[in-house]
Amino acid sequence: MRFGATIFLFLAIVYWQGETFSQQTPLPEEMARFETDWMKTSLKLTAVQISKIEAINLKYARKICRMFEQEPEGDYVLMDKKMNKMVSQKIIEFQFILTPEQLAIYEKEMSTRRASRPVSSV
């Protein structure tokens, strides 16, 4: 579980160092696959859950990519707020798919990731 968080944080740091997003970022499909793989393992998703989670993760990975493409060197505090809002929206969708136990694990991990983002302390 920590490995997944470490990779996610690495990608986040690359985004926020002012590098051009398109040169540093994986495709939305890769981002969604990474997140779904982490969730499969950490949350022990069922086959039915996996297909639904994959679709949601892809939807939000595309939104994140669009955000960084539109503002590759933008206001990092504003971008952090947008990311937090997207995570909150994603959690709302996950509430209909994940068990309460799975959701609690996911929310704890997202909270840890948010707290570790360099921008969140600004």
N, C-alpha and C positions, 0 to 999 in steps of 0.2 A: 504494500500500500504506500509506503514512503517513497519507493522508487517512482511511482506514478506522479506523486506530488512534486518530486524533485524535477522530473522532466517538464511538468506543467510550469513550474516556476522558472525553469531555464528559458522556456519559450516566452514567458511573460517578460522576463528581463530583457531578452533580445528585442521584443516589441518596443519596450519603453526606453531603450537606449538611443532612440532617434534613428535607427537604421531604417532603410526603405523596407516597408512591409513586404512587398512582393518578392524581394530578394532573400528575406530571412524566414519567411513563414511557410509552414507546410500548407498544402491545399486544405480546403474545408473538409474534404472527405477524409484526409489523413488525421486531422484534428478530431473529427467525430469518431473515427475508428479507434484512436488512442483512448479517448474518454470512455467509449463503450467497452473497450477491452478492460480498462481499469474497473469499470462498474461490474462487468461480468464476473471478474475475479473477486473483487472486494465485497460485492453485495450478493453474490451467488444468484444471479438472475436466472429466471426460467426462460425457456425458448420463446414463449409468448411475450415476455417482458423485453427480451433482447430486440426483437423486431421493432417494437414500439419505441424503445429507448434509442435505437439507432436513428430512427427518423427524427426524433426530437433533437438529439445531439447534432445531427447534420444541419437541421434548421438553424440552430443557434451558432454553429461554427460558421455558417455562411453569413449570418448577421455580424459576427465579430470580424470576419475578414473584410466585409464591406465597410465597417466602421474604420478599420485601420487603413484601408485603401483610400477612403475619403479624407482621412486626417492622419497621414503617416507621421507627421511631426507636429501633431496638434497639441492641444491643452490636455496634459496627462491627468490632471485632476478630474476634468470633465469626462475623459475617456474612462477613468476608473469608476466614476459614478454610473456611466452607461453600462460598464461590465457588471457592476453589482446589480443593476436593475435587470439585466438579461439573466443573470444567475437566479434572481428572485422569480422571474417569469418562468424560467425552466423548472424550478422547484415546484411551482404551482402545477405545471403539467405533469411532473413526476408523481405528484400526490395521487393521481388517478391510476398509476401503474405500479408503483412500489408499495411494499408493505410498510407499516409504520416503523418497523425495525430498520429496514433498508433505507428508508428516507432519513432516519436519524443519523445513520452512518454517513450518508451522502452529505447531509447538511453540516455535520461536524467537519468533514474533509473540506468542504467549500469554505467554511469559516476559517479553517487553518490556512488555506490558500490565500484568502483575502487578507488575513493578518500578515502574511509573509510577503505580499506584493509591496514593492518599494513605494508605490504611489499612495497606498492606503494610509501611510503615516504622515502624509503631507497635509 
